[in-house]
Amino acid sequence: MSYVAVTYKIRPDQSDKLRKISEITKVSQAEIVRQALDDFLARNEGKLLTHKAILREVWGEAYADESHYLHVYVSQLRRKLEPDPARPRTILTEPGVGYRLVDPLRDS
């Protein structure tokens, strides 16, 4: 089985485009957003990314202060990636600042 990584920048004014992509690919809009978030974290592995930086990159400038979106999607990613989502080892929270993606198997 092969996979193709696709990154989409989600903008409020592109909701129709997102809906069309979702219909064509048979992938839910939520999954497209999760993929965009996962891709941004992966491209910045090890770096502390602020809430605002992630929101701007994935959802766009209009959503820079909408941190509840981010918390919901990070929680969903953790359920998919972490053996124990309540004790994350891959997507770490930096309280009041943002998130950091780390390889839990890599020696620090």
GIPEZI-V826033 format. One record per residue. N is the residue number from 1. RES is the residue in one letter. NEAR is the number of other C-alpha atoms within 8 Angstrom. D_CENTER is the distance of its C-alpha to the mean C-alpha in Angstrom with 2 decimals. Layout:
# GIPEZI-V826033
n:N res:RES near:NEAR d_center:D_CENTER
n:N res:RES near:NEAR d_center:D_CENTER
This chain:
# GIPEZI-V826033
n:1 res:M near:2 d_center:23.57
n:2 res:S near:3 d_center:21.48
n:3 res:Y near:4 d_center:17.94
n:4 res:V near:4 d_center:16.88
n:5 res:A near:4 d_center:13.55
n:6 res:V near:6 d_center:12.87
n:7 res:T near:8 d_center:10.66
n:8 res:Y near:8 d_center:11.05
n:9 res:K near:9 d_center:10.96
n:10 res:I near:11 d_center:11.24
n:11 res:R near:9 d_center:14.28
n:12 res:P near:8 d_center:16.35
n:13 res:D near:5 d_center:19.32
n:14 res:Q near:8 d_center:17.82
n:15 res:S near:9 d_center:17.40
n:16 res:D near:7 d_center:20.36
n:17 res:K near:7 d_center:18.91
n:18 res:L near:10 d_center:15.70
n:19 res:R near:9 d_center:18.18
n:20 res:K near:8 d_center:20.32
n:21 res:I near:9 d_center:17.70
n:22 res:S near:12 d_center:16.85
n:23 res:E near:9 d_center:20.62
n:24 res:I near:7 d_center:21.39
n:25 res:T near:6 d_center:18.90
n:26 res:K near:6 d_center:19.30
n:27 res:V near:10 d_center:15.56
n:28 res:S near:8 d_center:14.47
n:29 res:Q near:9 d_center:12.75
n:30 res:A near:6 d_center:10.30
n:31 res:E near:8 d_center:9.69
n:32 res:I near:12 d_center:9.37
n:33 res:V near:11 d_center:6.61
n:34 res:R near:11 d_center:4.81
n:35 res:Q near:10 d_center:6.24
n:36 res:A near:13 d_center:5.49
n:37 res:L near:11 d_center:1.92
n:38 res:D near:9 d_center:4.14
n:39 res:D near:9 d_center:6.81
n:40 res:F near:11 d_center:6.54
n:41 res:L near:11 d_center:6.55
n:42 res:A near:8 d_center:9.16
n:43 res:R near:6 d_center:11.09
n:44 res:N near:9 d_center:11.52
n:45 res:E near:9 d_center:12.38
n:46 res:G near:7 d_center:14.70
n:47 res:K near:7 d_center:14.20
n:48 res:L near:9 d_center:13.70
n:49 res:L near:12 d_center:11.20
n:50 res:T near:9 d_center:12.41
n:51 res:H near:12 d_center:10.93
n:52 res:K near:9 d_center:12.61
n:53 res:A near:9 d_center:11.48
n:54 res:I near:12 d_center:7.72
n:55 res:L near:16 d_center:8.98
n:56 res:R near:12 d_center:11.47
n:57 res:E near:10 d_center:9.56
n:58 res:V near:14 d_center:7.17
n:59 res:W near:13 d_center:9.82
n:60 res:G near:13 d_center:12.87
n:61 res:E near:8 d_center:15.60
n:62 res:A near:8 d_center:16.82
n:63 res:Y near:9 d_center:13.87
n:64 res:A near:13 d_center:13.97
n:65 res:D near:7 d_center:15.66
n:66 res:E near:8 d_center:13.88
n:67 res:S near:10 d_center:12.18
n:68 res:H near:6 d_center:12.73
n:69 res:Y near:7 d_center:10.01
n:70 res:L near:11 d_center:7.47
n:71 res:H near:8 d_center:9.62
n:72 res:V near:8 d_center:9.81
n:73 res:Y near:10 d_center:6.32
n:74 res:V near:9 d_center:6.27
n:75 res:S near:9 d_center:9.72
n:76 res:Q near:9 d_center:9.18
n:77 res:L near:10 d_center:7.24
n:78 res:R near:11 d_center:10.12
n:79 res:R near:10 d_center:12.60
n:80 res:K near:6 d_center:11.87
n:81 res:L near:8 d_center:11.87
n:82 res:E near:10 d_center:14.17
n:83 res:P near:5 d_center:17.91
n:84 res:D near:7 d_center:18.27
n:85 res:P near:10 d_center:15.21
n:86 res:A near:4 d_center:17.64
n:87 res:R near:5 d_center:18.18
n:88 res:P near:10 d_center:14.96
n:89 res:R near:9 d_center:15.89
n:90 res:T near:10 d_center:12.78
n:91 res:I near:11 d_center:10.08
n:92 res:L near:10 d_center:12.69
n:93 res:T near:7 d_center:13.14
n:94 res:E near:9 d_center:15.41
n:95 res:P near:5 d_center:17.15
n:96 res:G near:4 d_center:17.47
n:97 res:V near:8 d_center:15.58
n:98 res:G near:11 d_center:11.92
n:99 res:Y near:12 d_center:10.11
n:100 res:R near:14 d_center:11.19
n:101 res:L near:14 d_center:10.39
n:102 res:V near:10 d_center:13.90
n:103 res:D near:7 d_center:16.00
n:104 res:P near:7 d_center:18.03
n:105 res:L near:4 d_center:20.85
n:106 res:R near:5 d_center:21.37
n:107 res:D near:4 d_center:24.25
n:108 res:S near:2 d_center:23.64
